[in-house]
Amino acid sequence: MAHWRDSARPVKLWVMDFRAAFPLLVFLLHIRLWTFMLAVAATVFFALLGRFGFTVAVFSRWIRSYIAGPRKIAQPWWKV
């Protein structure tokens, strides 16, 4: 039985995060070689994110800050 405090935990399908299980569902609905490869690649990607403790939102912010670099401009881009 689950307690209400468990509602903040990430959703898992057995040991796999639900985001990693979704591409497998897409593959089961459209069985082709390219959807299988896409499902495996997406599952590995989401599994690696979970292994390093990232969520999709945190990973996208991390990528954005990596691309933007350490220097931040104080003025808006349209006034430069």
CYANA upper distance limits for C-alpha pairs under 8 A (distance plus 0.5 A):
  2 ALA  CA      6 ASP  CA      6.97
  3 HIS  CA      7 SER  CA      8.09
 10 PRO  CA     17 ASP  CA      7.83
 11 VAL  CA     17 ASP  CA      6.73
 11 VAL  CA     18 PHE  CA      6.29
 12 LYS  CA     16 MET  CA      5.91
 12 LYS  CA     17 ASP  CA      4.96
 12 LYS  CA     18 PHE  CA      5.70
 13 LEU  CA     17 ASP  CA      6.63
 13 LEU  CA     18 PHE  CA      6.40
 13 LEU  CA     21 ALA  CA      7.80
 16 MET  CA     20 ALA  CA      7.09
 16 MET  CA     21 ALA  CA      7.36
 16 MET  CA     47 ALA  CA      8.08
 17 ASP  CA     21 ALA  CA      7.14
 17 ASP  CA     46 PHE  CA      8.25
 17 ASP  CA     47 ALA  CA      7.92
 17 ASP  CA     50 GLY  CA      8.07
 18 PHE  CA     22 PHE  CA      6.83
 19 ARG  CA     23 PRO  CA      8.19
 19 ARG  CA     43 THR  CA      8.35
 19 ARG  CA     46 PHE  CA      7.13
 20 ALA  CA     24 LEU  CA      8.15
 20 ALA  CA     42 ALA  CA      7.18
 20 ALA  CA     43 THR  CA      4.98
 20 ALA  CA     44 VAL  CA      8.06
 20 ALA  CA     45 PHE  CA      8.41
 20 ALA  CA     46 PHE  CA      5.76
 20 ALA  CA     47 ALA  CA      6.98
 21 ALA  CA     25 LEU  CA      7.21
 21 ALA  CA     43 THR  CA      7.32
 22 PHE  CA     26 VAL  CA      7.05
 23 PRO  CA     27 PHE  CA      6.79
 23 PRO  CA     38 LEU  CA      8.03
 23 PRO  CA     39 ALA  CA      5.15
 23 PRO  CA     40 VAL  CA      8.27
 23 PRO  CA     42 ALA  CA      7.04
 23 PRO  CA     43 THR  CA      7.32
 24 LEU  CA     28 LEU  CA      6.78
 24 LEU  CA     36 PHE  CA      8.22
 24 LEU  CA     39 ALA  CA      5.91
 24 LEU  CA     40 VAL  CA      8.14
 24 LEU  CA     43 THR  CA      8.24
 25 LEU  CA     29 LEU  CA      6.84
 26 VAL  CA     30 HIS  CA      6.74
 26 VAL  CA     35 THR  CA      8.03
 26 VAL  CA     39 ALA  CA      8.01
 27 PHE  CA     31 ILE  CA      5.84
 27 PHE  CA     32 ARG  CA      7.84
 27 PHE  CA     35 THR  CA      5.89
 27 PHE  CA     36 PHE  CA      6.21
 27 PHE  CA     39 ALA  CA      6.87
 30 HIS  CA     35 THR  CA      7.52
 31 ILE  CA     35 THR  CA      7.12
 31 ILE  CA     36 PHE  CA      7.61
 32 ARG  CA     36 PHE  CA      6.77
 33 LEU  CA     37 MET  CA      6.78
 34 TRP  CA     38 LEU  CA      6.56
 35 THR  CA     39 ALA  CA      6.40
 36 PHE  CA     40 VAL  CA      6.63
 37 MET  CA     41 ALA  CA      6.58
 38 LEU  CA     42 ALA  CA      6.53
 39 ALA  CA     43 THR  CA      6.45
 40 VAL  CA     44 VAL  CA      6.61
 41 ALA  CA     45 PHE  CA      6.60
 42 ALA  CA     46 PHE  CA      6.61
 43 THR  CA     47 ALA  CA      6.45
 44 VAL  CA     48 LEU  CA      6.58
 45 PHE  CA     49 LEU  CA      6.79
 46 PHE  CA     50 GLY  CA      6.69
 47 ALA  CA     51 ARG  CA      6.56
 48 LEU  CA     52 PHE  CA      6.78
 49 LEU  CA     53 GLY  CA      6.67
 49 LEU  CA     54 PHE  CA      5.53
 49 LEU  CA     55 THR  CA      7.03
 49 LEU  CA     56 VAL  CA      8.10
 49 LEU  CA     59 PHE  CA      8.22
 50 GLY  CA     54 PHE  CA      6.20
 50 GLY  CA     55 THR  CA      7.40
 54 PHE  CA     58 VAL  CA      6.36
 54 PHE  CA     59 PHE  CA      6.33
 55 THR  CA     59 PHE  CA      6.53
 56 VAL  CA     60 SER  CA      6.62
 57 ALA  CA     61 ARG  CA      6.81
 58 VAL  CA     62 TRP  CA      6.63
 59 PHE  CA     63 ILE  CA      6.67
 60 SER  CA     64 ARG  CA      6.61
 61 ARG  CA     65 SER  CA      6.64
 62 TRP  CA     66 TYR  CA      6.63
 63 ILE  CA     67 ILE  CA      6.66
 64 ARG  CA     68 ALA  CA      6.56
 65 SER  CA     69 GLY  CA      6.53
 65 SER  CA     70 PRO  CA      8.15
 66 TYR  CA     70 PRO  CA      8.37
 75 GLN  CA     79 LYS  CA      7.18
 75 GLN  CA     80 VAL  CA      7.30
 76 PRO  CA     80 VAL  CA      7.37
